[in-house]
């Protein structure tokens, strides 16, 4: 199993909305580096949901429940999507400020390439975000 981070603007799509829907597609990724990461996702992988904008924080965890597939709403077959379901919220959102101030995160893409909307998360970072967010690993 791999771990990921998926960014979203909460005003247009939030973790709470994913919880209400129960299952949805993760779409709208256009950056080719982010699409490369999306193509590597497998069912059973877990992903942090990160709210951008004013929040700038990890707020929840979703599970990837499909292999990547072409977005049926797009003409370009390179634009892919995956299906996700909510797993659990992070008890205390972990802010970008906290992440940037912690030297253990200095090598993470979130610190170095903050505009990238899909990125891998190392096992160590996965565990540390859970600890900082006061959330048990499930």
Number of C-alpha atoms within 10 A of each C-alpha: 9 16 20 24 24 21 24 20 15 17 10 7 12 19 23 14 14 20 17 11 11 12 17 16 16 19 14 14 18 12 13 12 13 17 21 14 15 25 16 12 22 17 16 16 17 24 26 30 24 27 24 20 11 9 15 18 22 26 22 28 23 25 21 24 19 16 16 20 15 15 18 11 10 11 9 10 11 15 22 24 21 21 18 23 19 24 18 18 19 22 15 17 21 22 19 19 11 13 21 15 11 10 9 12 18 13 9 17 16 20 15 12 10 13 13 18 22 25 24 22 19 13 12 10 16 19 15 15 22 22 16 16 19 14 17 11 10 6
